[in-house]
């Protein structure tokens, strides 16, 4: 006989939280091969998507939903790994410009295949229309949360 399911476990919020936790845990486990964490990868993705533009700490922070000290820690870790460099903004001495290094660009090439394969496995057995609906629903949830 199976144990009873709590009201909390029946909640869509619980299912969403558990799924996000599992996705991050599995992603971090797989990313160990590249000696980078999911959070570090998220920072790198912001830089890759904005390649060729001057990116400051503040601009990266505005793209991500984390506290500035957490971003500073991630940026320092990525700099120590040789994926990015930091320098004072010549136009605004209070700002720091974050730039990709050659190693940071090579990481993009190495991890693009990983990302595609990870998503393929994660969405295995789910039809494309359901994936589109999921994205639409998740974006609406994000919008609702941002208004709270």
N, C-alpha and C positions, 0 to 999 in steps of 0.2 A: 504494500500500500504506500502510495506516494504521500510525502508530508504536505500539509495544507499550504496554499499559496497566500502570502500576506496581501493585504490591500495595497501596500506600497509596491510590491512586485507586479501588481496588475496595472500600475500607473504607467502611461506612456513616457512620463518624465524619467521614471526609473529605467525603463528600457533604453531610452536615449542616452542617459548617463552611463549605463553599463556598456552600451555599444561604443561610446566615445572612449571610455576607459580601456576597453579591450583593444580598440583600434590603436590607441596611443601605445599601449603596452607591447602589442605585437609589432608595431612599426619601430619602436625603440629597439626591440630584440633583433629585428632584421637589419636595422641601420648600424648595429655594432660592427658589421663587416666593413663599413665605411668610416668607422671611428667618429661618429657624429650622432647626436641625439635628435629626436623628432623636433624638439624646441629649437635647437640650433639649425636644423634643416629648414624650419619655417622662416627664420631670419634670412637664411641664404636664398630661399625662394623669393622673398621680397626684393632682395638685391638683384637676383637674376631677372625678375620681371621688370625691373627698372634700370636695367643695364644701359649705360651710356648717359644716364641722368645723374646729377650730383645728389647723393643721398646723405642726409644728415641723420644723426641719432633721433632728432625730433620727428623727422619725416617717417622714419622706419617705425617709431613708436605709434604714430598716427595711423599706420596701416595695420598694426597688431593690437590685440586687446590684452595687453599685459602691463604691469606696473613698470615705470622707468628703471628702478633698480634691477629688476629682473632682466630687462633688455640689456642694461649695462653689463651684467654678468655674462649673458650669452655672447655679446659682442667681444668682451675680453677673452672668453674661451675660444671663439672663432679666430681671433687675432693670434692667440697663442698656438693654434693649430696651423697658422699660416694661410688661412683662407681669405682673410680680409686685412686691410690696413686702416689705421685711423690717422687723421691729421687735422690740424686746425683749419677751419674755413677761412681762406684769405679775405673773403668779403664780410665775414662776421666772426670775430675772434672768440665769441662765446659759443659758437657751434663747432661740432666735430663732423667732418666728412668721412663717411665709411665707403671704402672702395674694395672691389674684388681683386684678388691677386690671381696670378696664373693658376695656382693650385685651387683657388676657389672656382675658377672657370672649368678646370678639369673635373672637379667634384660634380659639377652640373652634368657633364657628359656621362660620368660614371653612375649617377643616381637617377637619371631620367628613365632608363630602362627598369630600374628597381621600382620606381613609382608606378609605371604602367603595369608591371607585373603584379604589384601589391594590390592595385585597384581591380585588376582582372580577377584575382583570386577572391578578393573581398566581395565583389559583386557577382560571383559565379552563381549561375542558376536564377538570376534575377533579370527579367526582361527589361529592355532599354526604356520602355514607357514607364515602368515602375521606378527606375532610377531617376528619370526626369521628374516624376511626381515627387519622389523623395527630396530631390534638390529644391524643388519649388516650396515644399512644406518646411524644410529646414530654413530656407531663406526667410520665410514668413515668420517662423519662430524667432529668428535672429532680429528681425525688424520689431516684433512685439517686445522682445526683451530690451532692445535699445530704447524703447519708449517708457520703460518702467522706472 
